[in-house]
Amino acid sequence: MSVIRRAAVLGSPIAHSLSPALHRAAYAELGLENWSYERFDVDEAGLPAFVEGLDSSWAGLSLTMPLKRAVIPLLDEVSGAAAAVEAVNTVVLTEDGRRVGDNTDIPGMVAALRERGIEKAESAAVLGAGATASSALAALAGICTGPVTAYVRSAARAEEMRGWGERLGADVRIADWAQADEALRAPLVIATTPAGTTDALAEAVPAAPGTLFDVLYEPWPTRLASRWAAAGGPVVGGLDLLVHQAVLQVEQMTGRPEAPLAVMRAAGRTALRGREPHASG
């Protein structure tokens, strides 16, 4: 009898997550019949008990908000990249019971941009200052040859972004969110804010925009992404990021070297098409 292997995505709220569709599609394509992937609504208060309750059947966890930072004290090891940005979105349970944290958002962003032919940027702008923004800074540290301007709402967030920039070796500059329309003139703009936050900026899209990477996938397209595309600018979406980071998660959790990117992307698109038009992300 084959051993059942378990994995799941945790967060709160979590019902909207596409991760089960992506991971299950990968398992089916790879012939992993005894693997399961679920979703659990877990908040920061409930996370320690959930992690402590994991037995040897568990292979790994995907983490979304608000758990990417909260999980760090519960781990035995954290990758350098995840530690630098204080955000873990992947936990692998090793055979000897150790919990190892990583951040696949960072290489996932780089891969999503590379897929669209974007290898380098002379400068960039980041909208927002949460866990995804820190991952964006890490991705930009490897591809941006000039300054990265972060548009934030508070002094505390500004200080965090500066700290991440120093650890990552990125030239991070801070601007107030009130000037966020200026961000849209950058060659590469990464929007990491919740749904609706950038809607007001859509009217400020320049006539010849650079590249927009909007990390949302639902609702999609966002108002900003729609206006950007209409102006002729390349747009990278949240599904692109989700699929590329999930590919890395599947590879780490299963030990298989090549997760099926195309199959996983198709599963994500199918899942999104099956949702009500008014569903929120």
C-alpha positions as CSV (number, residue, x, y, z in Angstrom):
1,M,0.0,0.0,0.0
2,S,1.4,3.4,-1.0
3,V,2.1,6.0,1.6
4,I,-0.3,9.0,1.4
5,R,1.5,12.3,1.1
6,R,-0.2,15.5,2.1
7,A,0.3,19.2,1.3
8,A,-1.9,22.3,1.7
9,V,-2.2,26.0,1.4
10,L,-2.8,28.0,4.6
11,G,-4.1,31.5,5.0
12,S,-7.1,33.6,6.1
13,P,-9.2,34.1,4.1
14,I,-8.3,31.2,1.9
15,A,-11.4,30.1,0.0
16,H,-10.3,32.1,-3.1
17,S,-6.9,30.4,-3.4
18,L,-6.1,28.8,-6.8
19,S,-3.2,26.8,-5.3
20,P,-5.2,23.5,-4.9
21,A,-6.1,23.6,-8.6
22,L,-2.5,24.1,-9.6
23,H,-0.9,21.6,-7.3
24,R,-3.6,18.9,-8.0
25,A,-3.1,19.3,-11.7
26,A,0.6,18.9,-11.3
27,Y,0.2,15.7,-9.2
28,A,-2.1,14.2,-11.8
29,E,0.3,15.0,-14.6
30,L,3.2,13.6,-12.6
31,G,1.3,10.4,-11.8
32,L,1.4,11.1,-8.0
33,E,-1.9,9.3,-7.3
34,N,-1.4,9.2,-3.5
35,W,-0.8,12.9,-3.1
36,S,-3.4,15.3,-1.8
37,Y,-3.5,19.1,-1.6
38,E,-6.1,20.9,0.5
39,R,-6.8,24.4,1.7
40,F,-7.2,25.4,5.4
41,D,-8.3,28.7,6.8
42,V,-5.7,29.4,9.5
43,D,-4.9,32.7,11.0
44,E,-1.8,33.8,13.0
45,A,-3.2,32.7,16.3
46,G,-4.0,29.2,15.0
47,L,-0.8,28.7,13.0
48,P,1.5,27.3,15.8
49,A,-1.0,24.5,16.7
50,F,-1.5,23.6,13.1
51,V,2.2,23.3,12.4
52,E,2.8,21.3,15.6
53,G,0.1,18.9,14.5
54,L,1.7,17.9,11.2
55,D,2.7,14.2,11.1
56,S,5.0,12.3,8.8
57,S,2.4,12.1,6.0
58,W,2.9,15.9,5.4
59,A,5.3,16.9,2.6
60,G,4.8,20.7,2.6
61,L,2.8,23.8,3.0
62,S,2.1,26.9,0.9
63,L,1.5,30.0,2.9
64,T,-0.4,33.2,2.0
65,M,-1.4,36.2,4.0
66,P,-1.2,36.7,6.9
67,L,1.2,33.9,7.6
68,K,4.3,34.6,5.6
69,R,6.1,36.2,8.5
70,A,4.3,34.5,11.4
71,V,5.6,31.1,10.4
72,I,9.3,32.0,10.6
73,P,9.7,31.3,14.4
74,L,8.1,27.9,13.9
75,L,10.7,26.7,11.4
76,D,14.0,24.8,11.9
77,E,15.6,26.4,8.9
78,V,14.9,29.4,6.6
79,S,16.6,30.1,3.3
80,G,18.7,33.1,2.9
81,A,16.3,34.8,0.5
82,A,13.3,34.2,2.7
83,A,15.1,35.5,5.8
84,A,16.3,38.6,3.9
85,V,12.7,39.7,3.1
86,E,11.1,38.2,6.3
87,A,8.6,36.3,4.2
88,V,8.2,32.5,3.8
89,N,5.6,31.2,1.4
90,T,6.8,27.6,1.2
91,V,7.5,25.0,4.0
92,V,9.0,21.6,3.1
93,L,8.8,18.8,5.7
94,T,11.9,16.7,5.5
95,E,12.1,13.0,6.1
96,D,13.7,13.6,9.5
97,G,10.9,15.9,10.5
98,R,12.6,19.3,10.0
99,R,10.6,22.2,8.8
100,V,12.4,24.2,6.1
101,G,11.1,27.6,4.9
102,D,11.7,29.2,1.5
103,N,10.3,32.0,-0.6
104,T,9.4,30.9,-4.1
105,D,7.7,34.2,-4.9
106,I,11.1,35.8,-5.6
107,P,12.3,33.4,-8.3
108,G,8.7,33.1,-9.5
109,M,8.6,36.8,-10.2
110,V,11.9,36.7,-12.0
111,A,10.7,33.7,-14.1
112,A,7.4,35.4,-14.9
113,L,9.2,38.5,-16.2
114,R,11.7,36.5,-18.1
115,E,8.9,34.6,-19.8
116,R,7.8,38.0,-21.2
117,G,11.3,38.8,-22.4
118,I,12.2,41.1,-19.5
119,E,15.7,40.3,-18.2
120,K,16.8,43.7,-17.0
121,A,15.3,47.1,-16.1
122,E,17.1,50.4,-15.8
123,S,14.9,51.4,-12.9
124,A,11.6,50.2,-11.3
125,A,8.8,51.2,-9.0
126,V,7.0,49.1,-6.4
127,L,3.5,50.0,-5.3
128,G,2.9,48.8,-1.7
129,A,5.0,47.6,1.1
130,G,3.8,44.2,2.4
131,A,5.3,40.7,2.2
132,T,4.8,40.6,-1.6
133,A,6.5,44.0,-1.9
134,S,9.5,42.7,-0.1
135,S,9.7,39.7,-2.5
136,A,9.4,42.2,-5.4
137,L,12.5,44.0,-4.0
138,A,14.4,40.8,-3.9
139,A,13.5,40.0,-7.4
140,L,14.4,43.5,-8.6
141,A,17.8,43.3,-6.8
142,G,18.8,40.8,-9.4
143,I,17.5,42.4,-12.5
144,C,17.3,46.2,-11.9
145,T,20.4,48.1,-12.7
146,G,19.2,51.4,-11.2
147,P,17.1,52.6,-8.3
148,V,13.9,51.1,-7.1
149,T,11.3,53.6,-5.8
150,A,8.8,52.2,-3.3
151,Y,5.5,54.0,-2.9
152,V,4.2,53.6,0.7
153,R,1.6,54.9,3.0
154,S,3.4,55.1,6.4
155,A,6.8,55.8,7.9
156,A,6.9,52.4,9.4
157,R,6.4,50.7,6.0
158,A,9.0,53.1,4.6
159,E,11.6,52.0,7.2
160,E,10.9,48.3,6.5
161,M,11.4,48.8,2.8
162,R,14.7,50.6,3.4
163,G,15.8,47.8,5.6
164,W,15.0,45.1,3.1
165,G,16.8,47.1,0.4
166,E,19.9,47.3,2.5
167,R,19.9,43.6,3.2
168,L,19.3,42.8,-0.5
169,G,21.8,45.3,-1.9
170,A,19.1,47.2,-3.7
171,D,19.1,51.0,-4.2
172,V,15.7,51.6,-2.6
173,R,14.2,55.0,-2.5
174,I,10.9,55.9,-0.7
175,A,8.1,58.0,-2.0
176,D,4.7,58.8,-0.5
177,W,1.6,57.0,-1.8
178,A,0.1,60.4,-2.7
179,Q,2.6,60.6,-5.5
180,A,2.0,57.1,-6.8
181,D,0.9,58.3,-10.2
182,E,4.5,59.2,-10.8
183,A,5.4,55.5,-10.4
184,L,3.7,54.7,-13.7
185,R,6.4,56.4,-15.6
186,A,9.0,53.8,-14.5
187,P,10.2,51.3,-17.1
188,L,9.0,48.5,-14.8
189,V,6.1,48.9,-12.3
190,I,5.3,46.1,-9.8
191,A,1.9,46.6,-8.1
192,T,1.6,44.5,-4.9
193,T,-1.4,46.1,-3.3
194,P,-4.9,44.5,-2.5
195,A,-7.8,44.6,-5.0
196,G,-9.0,48.1,-5.8
197,T,-6.1,49.9,-4.3
198,T,-4.6,51.0,-7.7
199,D,-7.9,51.7,-9.5
200,A,-7.6,55.4,-9.0
201,L,-4.2,55.3,-10.8
202,A,-5.7,54.0,-14.0
203,E,-6.4,57.4,-15.4
204,A,-2.7,58.3,-14.9
205,V,-1.3,55.6,-17.2
206,P,1.2,57.3,-19.6
207,A,0.7,57.3,-23.4
208,A,3.7,54.9,-23.9
209,P,4.0,52.9,-20.7
210,G,6.7,50.4,-19.8
211,T,5.9,47.0,-18.2
212,L,3.3,46.5,-15.5
213,F,3.5,43.5,-13.2
214,D,0.3,43.4,-11.2
215,V,0.3,40.5,-8.7
216,L,-3.5,40.2,-8.5
217,Y,-5.2,37.4,-10.3
218,E,-8.8,38.0,-9.1
219,P,-10.5,40.1,-10.1
220,W,-8.6,40.2,-13.4
221,P,-7.8,42.3,-15.3
222,T,-7.6,45.1,-12.7
223,R,-8.6,48.6,-13.9
224,L,-4.9,49.5,-13.9
225,A,-4.0,46.5,-16.0
226,S,-6.8,47.1,-18.5
227,R,-5.8,50.7,-19.0
228,W,-2.1,49.7,-19.3
229,A,-2.8,47.1,-21.9
230,A,-5.0,49.5,-23.8
231,A,-2.1,52.0,-23.9
232,G,0.1,49.3,-25.5
233,G,2.2,48.4,-22.4
234,P,3.2,44.8,-21.6
235,V,1.3,43.4,-18.6
236,V,2.4,40.5,-16.4
237,G,-0.4,39.2,-14.2
238,G,-0.9,37.5,-10.8
239,L,-1.6,34.2,-12.4
240,D,1.8,34.3,-14.1
241,L,3.4,34.7,-10.6
242,L,1.2,32.2,-9.0
243,V,2.0,29.5,-11.5
244,H,5.7,30.1,-11.6
245,Q,6.1,30.1,-7.8
246,A,3.8,27.0,-7.6
247,V,6.0,25.1,-10.0
248,L,8.9,25.6,-7.6
249,Q,6.8,24.6,-4.7
250,V,5.8,21.3,-6.4
251,E,9.4,20.6,-7.2
252,Q,10.5,21.2,-3.7
253,M,7.7,19.2,-2.0
254,T,7.7,16.2,-4.4
255,G,11.4,16.0,-5.2
256,R,10.5,15.9,-8.9
257,P,12.8,18.1,-11.1
258,E,10.3,19.5,-13.6
259,A,6.8,20.4,-12.6
260,P,4.4,20.8,-15.6
261,L,4.1,24.6,-16.0
262,A,1.7,24.6,-19.0
263,V,-0.6,22.1,-17.3
264,M,-0.7,24.1,-14.1
265,R,-1.4,27.4,-15.9
266,A,-4.2,25.8,-17.9
267,A,-5.7,24.5,-14.6
268,G,-5.5,28.0,-13.1
269,R,-7.2,29.5,-16.1
270,T,-10.0,26.9,-16.0
271,A,-10.6,27.5,-12.3
272,L,-10.8,31.2,-12.8
273,R,-13.3,30.9,-15.7
274,G,-15.5,28.8,-13.5
275,R,-15.9,31.5,-10.8
276,E,-18.7,34.0,-10.5
277,P,-17.8,37.4,-12.2
278,H,-18.3,39.2,-8.9
279,A,-15.9,37.0,-6.9
280,S,-13.1,38.9,-5.2
281,G,-9.4,38.1,-4.8
